[in-house]
Amino acid sequence: MSIREYRRKCKQAGCNIEFTVAAASIEQDRMIGYSEPEYCPKHRALHAKSYSRIAVHHIDVEETPEGHELIQHGEINKLAGVVPNYGPGGIGQFERDVRPFVESFSENPVEGFKPPIHEKDAELLEALEHNQVVVLVGPTGSGKSTYIPYMLLRSKWSQRGPIVVTQPRIQATIQIPQFVARINNTSCGPGAEIGYTHSKADEYDRRTKASVYDRRQTHQ
């Protein structure tokens, strides 16, 4: 099964690194008027830090003849389908390249991943629907840390809040989300549906729906 993602190239000068963003989260953002990500995870954080220091985020056109002329000029160009060039730092529409909507396929997809626990899908979802706490016990390799988050990610539970898996070691904290991303046929890290965090890295952002973290972190 393929998961839709948007593929972007960072617009930071000299970067041009390609990154992916989960399509579902972008569509939700559009509904509430959020802008789409334009920077790779590294420059996104730097840009947000710099932007937070700006006193005024929007330009107000004063009620002057010059202001009215500028607005009228912009409206005329908009009706004519012309994108005006206001120069560096100007206002108006941005000229952007077409950004493709792509189907994402992992390099090494895990075909037919069905551990023993998958036979209990319906039973587990029903238990979650009727109980605030569910204790699941199973042997190593049954799919508790891998298949369960994958199952929840594909269900309505992904819309109800974050899906979190705790692990006692950093290595497991990194490898488990990467594996779940492979069976989910999607990416892992900032901008994707799946991420992780531990004492030395935070590979997630507000678009992350399922994450793994090192339970030894006191800030969690």
C-alpha positions in Angstrom: 0.0 0.0 0.0 1.4 3.4 -0.9 1.1 6.5 1.3 0.8 9.9 -0.4 3.5 12.4 0.4 4.5 15.7 -1.0 8.1 16.1 -2.1 9.8 19.4 -1.6 13.2 21.0 -2.2 14.4 23.4 0.5 14.3 27.0 -0.8 17.1 28.1 1.5 19.8 29.6 -0.7 22.6 27.0 -1.3 20.6 24.1 0.3 18.2 22.6 -2.1 17.9 19.4 -0.1 14.9 17.3 -0.9 12.5 16.4 1.9 9.0 14.8 2.1 5.9 15.9 4.0 2.9 13.7 4.8 0.0 14.6 2.5 -2.7 14.0 5.1 -1.2 16.7 7.5 -0.8 19.2 4.6 -4.5 18.8 3.6 -5.5 19.4 7.2 -3.3 22.5 7.3 -4.9 23.9 4.1 -8.3 23.6 5.7 -7.3 26.0 8.6 -5.2 28.3 6.5 -1.7 27.1 7.4 1.1 27.6 4.9 2.9 24.7 3.4 6.5 23.8 4.5 9.2 25.4 2.3 12.3 24.4 4.2 14.1 21.2 5.1 13.9 20.3 8.8 17.2 22.0 9.6 16.4 25.3 8.0 12.8 25.1 9.1 13.9 25.4 12.7 16.4 28.2 11.9 13.7 30.1 9.9 11.1 29.7 12.7 13.6 31.0 15.2 14.5 34.0 13.1 10.8 34.7 12.1 9.8 34.7 15.8 11.9 37.8 16.4 10.1 39.9 13.7 7.8 42.5 15.4 5.3 42.7 12.5 4.5 39.6 10.5 2.2 41.3 7.9 2.3 44.5 5.9 -0.6 46.9 6.4 -1.3 49.2 3.4 -2.1 52.7 4.7 -5.3 54.5 3.7 -3.4 56.8 1.3 -3.7 57.4 -2.5 -0.5 55.4 -2.9 -1.9 52.6 -0.9 -5.1 52.4 -2.9 -3.1 52.5 -6.1 -1.0 49.6 -5.0 -4.0 47.5 -4.1 -5.7 48.4 -7.4 -2.6 47.5 -9.3 -2.5 44.1 -7.6 -6.2 43.3 -8.2 -5.9 44.2 -11.9 -2.9 41.9 -12.3 -4.7 39.1 -10.4 -7.7 39.3 -12.8 -5.4 39.3 -15.8 -3.5 36.3 -14.5 -0.2 38.3 -14.3 2.2 37.8 -11.3 3.6 41.3 -10.6 7.3 41.7 -9.7 7.5 44.0 -6.6 11.2 43.4 -6.2 13.1 42.1 -3.2 11.1 42.3 -0.1 8.0 43.5 -2.0 4.5 42.4 -1.4 2.1 40.4 -3.5 2.1 36.8 -4.9 5.2 34.6 -4.8 6.6 33.0 -7.9 7.1 29.3 -7.1 7.9 26.3 -9.2 5.3 23.6 -9.5 5.7 21.2 -6.5 4.7 17.6 -7.4 2.3 15.4 -5.5 4.0 12.0 -5.5 3.4 8.4 -4.5 6.0 7.3 -2.0 7.6 3.9 -2.2 10.3 2.9 0.3 13.5 1.4 -1.1 13.1 -1.8 0.8 9.4 -2.3 1.4 8.4 -5.1 3.8 5.8 -7.1 1.8 3.1 -9.0 3.6 4.2 -8.0 7.2 1.7 -10.0 9.3 3.0 -11.0 12.7 0.9 -13.3 14.9 -0.8 -10.3 16.6 -2.4 -9.2 13.3 -5.1 -11.9 13.8 -6.4 -9.9 16.7 -6.9 -6.6 14.9 -10.7 -6.4 15.4 -10.5 -7.6 19.0 -7.8 -5.0 19.9 -9.7 -2.1 18.2 -12.9 -3.1 20.0 -11.0 -3.3 23.3 -9.6 0.2 22.8 -13.1 1.6 22.0 -14.6 0.4 25.2 -11.7 0.6 27.7 -9.5 3.5 28.8 -6.6 1.2 29.5 -5.7 -2.0 27.8 -2.8 -4.3 28.9 -1.4 -6.3 26.0 0.9 -9.2 26.8 2.7 -11.1 24.1 6.1 -12.9 23.4 9.0 -11.2 21.7 8.4 -10.9 18.0 4.7 -10.9 18.2 4.4 -7.3 16.9 3.7 -5.3 20.0 6.1 -2.5 19.2 5.9 -2.6 15.4 2.5 -3.9 14.2 0.4 -2.2 16.9 1.5 1.4 16.0 1.2 0.5 12.3 -2.4 -0.7 12.8 -3.4 2.3 14.8 -1.8 4.7 12.3 -4.1 3.2 9.6 -7.2 3.5 11.8 -9.3 6.4 13.1 -7.1 6.4 16.3 -4.4 8.4 14.4 -6.9 11.3 14.3 -7.6 11.2 18.0 -4.1 12.0 19.2 -0.4 11.0 19.1 0.6 7.3 19.0 3.6 6.8 21.2 5.8 3.8 21.7 8.4 3.8 24.6 11.7 1.9 24.4 14.5 1.4 27.0 17.4 1.9 24.5 18.3 4.5 22.0 19.1 1.9 19.3 15.5 0.5 19.5 14.2 4.0 19.6 15.8 4.6 16.2 15.3 1.2 14.5 11.6 0.6 15.4 10.2 3.8 13.8 12.4 3.2 10.7 11.0 -0.3 10.4 7.4 0.9 10.9 8.0 3.5 8.3 9.1 0.8 5.8 6.0 -1.3 6.4 3.9 1.9 6.2 5.7 2.7 2.9 6.5 6.2 4.0 9.3 8.3 5.5 10.6 8.7 9.0 11.5 12.0 10.6 10.4 15.6 10.5 7.5 16.2 8.1 6.6 12.5 8.0 3.9 10.6 9.9 6.4 8.6 11.9 9.3 10.0 14.0 11.3 9.5 17.2 13.1 11.3 19.9 15.8 10.4 22.4 18.4 12.2 24.5 20.6 13.1 21.5 18.0 13.8 18.7 14.5 15.0 18.1 13.4 13.5 14.7 9.8 14.7 14.6 7.6 17.8 14.3 3.9 18.8 14.6 3.0 16.6 11.6 4.2 13.4 13.3 1.4 11.1 14.3 3.3 8.1 15.6 6.6 8.4 17.4 9.0 6.3 19.5 10.9 7.8 22.4 13.5 6.7 24.9 11.5 6.4 28.2 14.6 7.4 30.2 14.2 11.0 29.1 13.0 13.0 32.1 11.5 15.8 29.9 9.0 13.3 28.5 
